[in-house]
């Protein structure tokens, strides 16, 4: 039994870009790289489906950073309010 081969993301992207370019048929590309033609088609489809994410990724990471900053600020406020509440409980017991 042969082991399953794994390909790097760079290799997959290169093969998919070759398939998109249309200079060679999928059969020729598969033969050149010693992979199955169905695999070339799948990588091509994945590249085309994920291409729009390349241009929106910056916005997503920016939104994520803003969300994390807001979350940190809210946790800080919660901690401050808890400290004030404990202090007020202590003072009310003394009176």
C-alpha positions in Angstrom: 0.0 0.0 0.0 1.3 3.4 -0.9 1.2 6.4 1.5 -1.1 9.3 0.8 0.8 12.3 -0.5 0.2 15.8 0.9 0.8 18.9 -1.0 1.7 22.3 0.3 -0.7 25.2 -0.1 1.8 26.9 -2.4 1.8 23.9 -4.7 -2.0 23.8 -4.8 -2.3 27.5 -5.6 0.3 27.2 -8.4 -1.6 24.2 -9.9 -4.9 26.0 -9.6 -3.6 29.2 -11.2 -2.3 27.1 -14.1 -5.7 25.6 -14.5 -7.4 29.0 -14.4 -5.0 30.4 -17.0 -6.3 28.0 -19.6 -3.0 27.5 -21.4 -3.1 23.8 -20.8 -6.0 21.4 -20.3 -6.6 20.0 -16.9 -5.4 16.6 -18.2 -2.1 18.1 -19.2 -1.6 19.9 -15.9 -2.4 16.7 -14.0 0.1 14.7 -16.0 2.8 17.4 -15.6 2.4 17.4 -11.8 1.6 13.7 -11.4 -1.7 14.2 -9.7 -5.3 13.2 -10.6 -7.3 15.5 -12.9 -10.2 15.6 -10.4 -7.8 17.0 -7.8 -6.8 19.8 -10.2 -10.5 20.6 -10.8 -11.2 20.7 -7.0 -8.2 23.0 -6.3 -9.4 25.3 -9.2 -12.9 25.4 -7.8 -11.6 26.2 -4.2 -9.4 29.0 -5.6 -12.3 30.5 -7.4 -14.6 30.2 -4.5 -12.1 31.7 -2.0 -10.8 34.5 -4.2 -13.2 37.1 -2.9 -11.9 36.4 0.7 -8.5 37.7 -0.3 -9.9 41.2 -0.6 -12.1 41.2 2.5 -9.6 39.6 4.9 -8.1 43.0 6.0 -11.5 44.2 7.0 -12.3 41.1 8.9 -9.1 41.2 10.9 -9.7 44.9 11.6 -13.2 44.2 12.9 -11.9 41.4 15.0 -9.2 43.6 16.6 -11.9 46.3 17.3 -14.1 43.6 18.9 -11.2 42.4 21.1 -10.4 45.9 22.2 -14.1 46.6 23.1 -14.2 43.2 25.0 -11.1 44.1 27.0 -12.6 47.5 27.9 -15.9 45.9 29.0 -14.0 43.4 31.2 -12.1 46.2 32.7 -15.4 48.0 33.5 -16.8 44.9 35.0 -13.8 44.5 37.3 -14.1 48.1 38.4 -17.8 47.8 39.2 -17.3 44.6 41.1 -14.6 46.3 43.3 -16.9 49.3 43.9 -19.8 46.9 44.9 -17.6 45.0 47.3 -16.4 48.3 48.9 -20.0 49.5 49.2 -21.1 46.2 50.8 -18.2 46.4 53.3 -19.1 50.1 54.2 -22.8 49.4 54.6 -22.0 46.6 57.1 -20.0 49.0 59.2 -22.9 51.4 59.4 
